[in-house]
């Protein structure tokens, strides 16, 4: 009898992975959810040229959430395209406030990544790739921070005005008149 009781006690915290969840949203909450899902979709897919299996689950959940837009009164923001077999943002929705958050994020990423990438490039050029990869972490970070600080100051003062690509001939760049 003791063995059976121990076995039953172990099932008290058991939750099968097939349990469905139901969450009720107000219209306002659903709109926030739409925005969050669209922002996430942008982060996951905006840089991709082909769909990939590794993100299929994200895309399926995205489509599931978008499929409720009409029921929640947002058919002006999300539409179903029969030819493509999916739900997509309308032009009206693409101009809404959530896009400003994406633009802010992309702008911030650019200005943070640019000095870092320039610093890594310069340090590798100065010491060589082998020395760079074998450098002690603290030493490498100290040098990168110093270079990043230099580029941050330059970019704060001049933006991208002083950035130029060397070793390009005039014929490599398109001319506009």
N, C-alpha and C positions, 0 to 999 in steps of 0.2 A: 504494500500500500504506500509506503514511503517513496518508492521510486516513481509511482504514478503522480503523486502530489508534487514532487520536484519537477517532473516533466510538464505538468499543467502550469506550474508557477512560471516556468520559462516562457510560456506563450503569452503572458500578460502584456509584454512589451512588443510582441511580434506584430508587425504591420506589413501585410503583403504589398508588393510594389504595384499591384494592379488597381489599387483603390483610386477612384476618381475624386477630384476636388471640385467643389463648386464655390465660386466667389461671386457675390453680388456687388455690382458697381452702380453708382449713380451716373447720370449722364456726364456730369462734370469729371468724376473720377475716370470714366472710360476715356474721355478726351485726353486727360493726363496720360493714361495708359497708351493711347494711340501715339501721342508725342514721344513717350519713352521708347516704345517699340520701333518707331520710325528712326529715332536717333540711334538706337542699337543696330538696326538694319543698315544704316548708313556706315557705321563703324565697321561692321562685319563685311559689307559687300561693296562699298563705293570704290574700292581700289581693285576689285576683281573684274576680270574680263570674261571668265567662264565660271559657271556654277561648279562647286566642288562637293564631294560627298561629306567632307569633314564638317561642313556647315549646314547640311541638309536639315538637321533637327531644328536649328534656329529658324530657317526659312519656313519650315512647316508650322512652327508655333506662331511666327509672324503672320502667316496666311490665316491661321485659325482666328487670331485676334482681329485681324482686319475684316474677316468675314462677318463680324457682328456690327460693323459700322452702320449699315442701313437700318438694322433693328434699333440702334441707339440714336438714330436721327442724324447721322453724319454721312449720308450718301453724297453730299456735296464735296466731301473731303476724300473719300475712298470709293473707287469704282471697280467693278469686275470687268475684266477683258476676256471675252469668250475665246478669241483667237490665241491669246497667250495662256489662258487657263489659270488666271490668278487675279488677286486683288492688288490695286496700285493706287498711289496717291494721285489726286487730281492736281491740275495746275494751281487751283485755289489753295490747296493744302500745302503745296510746295512753296508757297509764298507766305505761309503763316509763321508765327513767332518761334516755333521750335527750330526752324532753320537758322535763326540767329544764334542759338546755342551751339549748333554745329559749326557755324562760321567762326564764332569766338574760340571754340576748341581748336579748329584747324589753324587759326591764326596763332594761337598760343603755342601749339606744337611746332609750327614753323620756326618761331623766334627762339624757342628753347633748343630745338634740334639743330638749327643751323650753326650756332657757335660751337656746339659740342662736336658736330661732324667735322667742322673746320679744324678744331683743336686736335681731334684724333688724326686727321689727315696730316697736319703739320708735325705732330709728335712722331708719327710713323716715318715721315720723310726725314726728320732730324736724326732719329736713332736707329732706324731700320725696323722692319717688321719682326724679325727674330728677337731683337733686344726689347722691343715694345711688349711682345707677348710674354717674355720671361721676366719683365720688370716686377718688382715687388708692388703689390696693390697700392700701398700708401704712396710710394714714390710716383707711380703712374698717375694716380688720382691728383696728387699735388701738382704735377706738371700740367695735367689736363685742366685743372681748375685755373691755373695761371693763364694758360692760353685762352680758355673760355672767357675769362674776365676781360682779356684784351679784346676779343671779338665782340663781346657784349657791349663794351664801351664804344667801340667803333660803330656797331649797328645802332646803338641808341643815338649817337651823334649824327649819323649819315644815312641810316636805313640801308638799302641795298645799292645806293648810288655809286659806291666805290667798288662794287663787285664787278669783276671782269673775268672773262675766260681767256686765258693765254693759249697760245699755240693754235688758235683758230684763224684761218684765213678769211678774208672778207667774203669769199665765194661760199664759205660754209654757212654763212648766216643769210637768211632771206632779207632782201631790201624792200622797203615800202616807200612809195613816193606820194 
